[in-house]
Amino acid sequence: MLQGADKKESSEIYIQLRENGIGTWNTPNDEVSFRWDVKNNEIRLHTKSGGVLVGKIQENTIEIVFPGSKIRRFNKQEKI
């Protein structure tokens, strides 16, 4: 599981990446599923609507650029 790392409220936002290439984006009010894949140090999140979000993998952190150039960072969390 990767948890938001930028702001205090981001700690309520997290993504789960399963080994089968399926993931979920979770916020306090919503859960969205997506497909994902990794090539080199980039992760691509493929949304159901056909969009693709690209992120950079740096050790235990993923930095994802969202529409409007908003960048969100996620830190790897141990399984609960």
C-alpha positions in Angstrom: 0.0 0.0 0.0 1.2 3.5 -0.8 0.0 6.4 1.4 -0.1 10.1 0.5 2.9 11.9 1.8 2.5 15.6 0.9 0.1 17.0 3.4 -1.7 15.9 6.6 -5.0 15.3 4.8 -3.2 13.3 2.1 -2.6 10.5 4.7 -6.3 9.6 4.1 -5.5 9.0 0.4 -3.8 5.9 -0.6 -3.4 3.5 -3.6 -3.0 -0.2 -3.5 -1.1 -2.0 -6.2 -1.7 -5.7 -6.4 0.6 -8.2 -8.1 -2.0 -9.0 -10.8 -1.7 -5.4 -12.3 -5.0 -4.2 -10.7 -5.0 -1.3 -8.2 -7.3 0.9 -6.3 -7.2 4.6 -5.5 -8.9 5.2 -2.1 -10.0 8.5 -0.6 -12.3 9.0 2.4 -15.3 9.4 0.0 -14.5 7.1 -3.0 -12.6 4.1 -4.3 -11.6 3.8 -8.0 -10.0 0.8 -9.6 -7.4 0.9 -12.4 -4.8 -1.2 -14.2 -1.2 -0.5 -13.7 2.2 -1.5 -15.2 5.8 -0.6 -14.6 8.5 0.0 -17.2 12.0 1.2 -16.1 11.4 3.6 -13.3 7.9 4.7 -14.4 4.5 3.5 -13.3 1.5 4.0 -15.5 -2.0 3.9 -14.0 -4.7 3.2 -16.7 -8.1 4.5 -15.8 -11.4 3.0 -16.9 -12.1 6.1 -18.9 -9.0 5.5 -21.0 -6.7 8.1 -19.3 -3.2 7.3 -18.2 -1.4 8.8 -15.2 2.4 8.5 -15.2 4.4 8.4 -12.1 8.1 8.1 -11.2 9.4 5.4 -8.9 12.1 6.5 -6.5 13.0 3.9 -3.8 9.9 3.6 -1.6 8.1 6.7 -3.1 6.0 7.1 -6.2 5.5 10.6 -7.6 2.4 10.9 -9.8 1.6 13.9 -12.0 -2.2 14.5 -12.2 -4.1 16.7 -14.7 -3.4 20.3 -14.2 0.3 19.5 -13.3 -0.6 18.6 -9.7 2.1 16.3 -8.3 1.2 13.9 -5.5 3.7 11.7 -3.7 3.0 8.3 -2.1 5.2 6.5 0.4 5.3 2.7 0.6 3.5 1.4 3.7 3.9 -2.1 5.3 1.0 -4.5 5.0 -1.4 -4.2 7.9 
